[in-house]
Amino acid sequence: MEYLPKDPAILVSSINMLLRDEEFDSLESLCYSFSREPEEIKEYLIQNDYVYSEEQRQFRPVGYDE
C-alpha cells in the first residue's frame, strides 16, 4: 500500500488490517510510515463515527461497545 485511502470506511478497514496482520506494532508507527499524524487520523475518523480502541488496537464504530 503506497498511501492511506481517503474514504473513511476503507481507511478504517486498511488500518485495522495492517495492525491486525502485525505489519505495524502501533497506530503511531503506521501513521508515521505514511507521513500522517495519528491525531489527524483519529480526528478525521471520529468525525465519521469511528473511534480508536487502544486495548483492541483497532478502529471501531462509535457506540460499538456500549
SVG drawing of the C-alpha trace seen along z (x, -y; Angstrom):
<svg xmlns="http://www.w3.org/2000/svg" viewBox="-24 -16 32 27">
<polyline fill="none" stroke="black" stroke-width="0.4" points="0.0,0.0 1.5,-3.3 -0.9,-5.7 -3.8,-5.6 -7.2,-5.8 -9.4,-8.9 -12.8,-7.1 -13.5,-6.6 -14.8,-3.0 -11.9,-1.9 -9.4,-3.8 -10.7,-2.0 -10.5,1.3 -7.0,0.7 -5.6,-0.5 -7.3,2.4 -5.9,4.9 -2.3,3.5 -2.5,3.6 -4.1,7.0 -1.7,8.6 1.1,7.1 2.6,5.1 2.9,2.3 3.1,2.6 1.1,-0.6 -1.1,-3.2 1.7,-5.7 4.2,-3.7 1.7,-3.1 0.8,-6.8 4.4,-7.9 5.2,-5.3 2.5,-7.0 3.6,-10.6 0.4,-11.2 -0.1,-12.3 -2.0,-9.8 -4.2,-12.6 -5.1,-13.8 -6.3,-10.3 -8.2,-9.9 -9.9,-13.3 -10.9,-12.6 -12.4,-9.2 -14.2,-10.4 -16.0,-12.9 -17.0,-9.8 -18.2,-7.9 -15.2,-5.7 -13.2,-5.7 -9.8,-4.1 -9.6,-1.4 -6.1,-1.3 -7.0,2.0 -8.1,3.7 -5.6,1.8 -8.3,1.1 -10.9,-1.5 -14.5,-0.6 -17.8,-2.3 -18.8,-4.8 -21.0,-3.0 -19.9,0.5 -19.0,1.5 -22.0,-0.2"/>
</svg>
